[in-house]
Each structure stands twice: as structure tokens, then as C-alpha cells.
Amino acid sequence: LNRSYLCSLFKQHMQVSIQDYLIHYRINKACEMMGNVELSIADISRSVGYYDALLFSKMFKKVKGSSPKHYRVEIQAQLQNDSQKSIQQIEEEHLFYSGFSL
């Protein structure tokens, strides 16, 4: 299977490039881990395949509009305000409002 052909098929089917899909997938997985305060931002970045924490922070901010640290603070505040919601529910709402879903 030719690489460029695979990329064009993927984009045609998913409406997004493989690279953009992978970036969003990794960042969304990182968001799921943000509720675990025992994990450092560096631990989370490595867990989703970013071994350079600076690159992770840059990509995270590009996708989510805030730094990983600020995002974590927001998640913690939302969880405290609404202990009924899970992190997954909050993230689903965030994805809905940002216009991107996996």
C-alpha cells in the first residue's frame, strides 16, 4: 500500500489527516490522564508518546487552547464544582464545544 494513497484514503474517510488525527488522539488521551494528580505533566506526555515535554506543551496548547498545567487546574476546579461529573464527561463536553471529536 502506497503511503500517499493511504494518507489520501484516510483523509477522505476521516476528514482529517493522519498526523492531525494522531495529534488529537494523543492530546485527548493526555486529557483523560490529567485528573490523576499523582502523574506529572512529564509522565503524561511520555505516556502519550511525547518524550519532549516542551513539544508536548506546545501541541497541547495548539489543540486545547491552554497549557497542560492550566488545563489541569481547570479540570480540578470543574471536578470540585461538580463532583457528579467524571473527567470523561467534562472532556466530552470540552470536545463538543471545541468542534472536534474522535
C-alpha positions in Angstrom: 0.0 0.0 0.0 1.5 3.3 -1.1 1.9 5.9 1.8 0.4 8.8 -0.1 -2.5 6.7 -1.2 -3.1 5.6 2.4 -3.0 9.2 3.6 -5.4 10.3 1.0 -7.8 7.5 1.8 -7.6 8.3 5.5 -8.3 12.0 4.9 -11.1 11.2 2.6 -12.8 8.9 5.1 -12.0 10.8 8.3 -12.0 14.4 7.1 -8.6 14.9 8.8 -5.0 14.0 8.0 -3.4 11.0 9.8 -1.0 13.4 11.5 -3.8 15.7 12.8 -5.8 12.6 14.0 -2.8 11.2 15.8 -2.1 14.6 17.5 -5.7 15.0 18.7 -5.8 11.4 19.8 -2.7 11.8 21.9 -3.8 15.1 23.4 -7.2 13.7 24.2 -5.7 10.7 25.9 -3.5 13.1 27.9 -6.6 15.0 29.0 -8.1 11.8 30.3 -5.0 11.3 32.5 -5.0 14.9 33.8 -7.4 14.0 36.6 -4.8 11.8 38.2 -2.7 14.3 40.2 -0.2 11.6 41.0 1.0 11.8 37.4 3.2 14.7 36.5 2.7 16.5 33.2 6.0 15.0 32.0 4.7 11.5 32.9 1.6 12.1 31.0 3.5 13.5 28.0 5.7 10.4 27.9 2.6 8.1 28.2 1.1 9.5 25.1 4.3 9.4 23.0 5.8 12.9 23.6 9.3 12.4 25.0 10.0 16.2 24.7 7.8 17.9 27.4 8.2 21.3 25.6 6.9 19.8 22.3 4.0 18.2 24.2 3.1 21.5 25.9 3.2 23.3 22.5 1.0 20.8 20.8 -1.4 20.6 23.8 -1.8 24.4 23.8 -2.4 24.3 20.0 -5.1 21.7 20.3 -6.8 22.7 23.6 -6.0 26.5 23.7 -4.3 26.3 27.1 -1.2 24.9 28.6 -1.4 21.4 30.2 -0.9 22.9 33.6 -3.7 25.4 33.2 -5.9 22.7 31.7 -5.3 20.5 34.7 -6.2 23.4 37.1 -9.4 23.9 35.1 -10.3 20.2 35.3 -9.7 20.1 39.0 -11.8 23.2 39.6 -14.6 21.7 37.5 -14.4 18.4 39.4 -14.6 20.3 42.7 -17.6 22.3 41.5 -19.5 19.3 40.1 -18.4 16.2 41.9 -21.2 14.3 40.0 -19.3 14.5 36.7 -16.4 12.3 35.7 -13.4 13.6 33.9 -14.6 11.8 30.8 -17.9 13.7 30.8 -16.1 17.0 31.2 -13.7 16.1 28.4 -16.6 15.1 26.2 -18.2 18.5 26.8 -14.9 20.2 26.0 -14.5 18.2 22.8 -18.1 19.0 21.8 -17.6 22.8 22.3 -14.2 22.8 20.5 -15.8 21.1 17.5 -13.6 18.1 17.3 -14.5 14.5 18.3 -12.8 11.2 17.9 
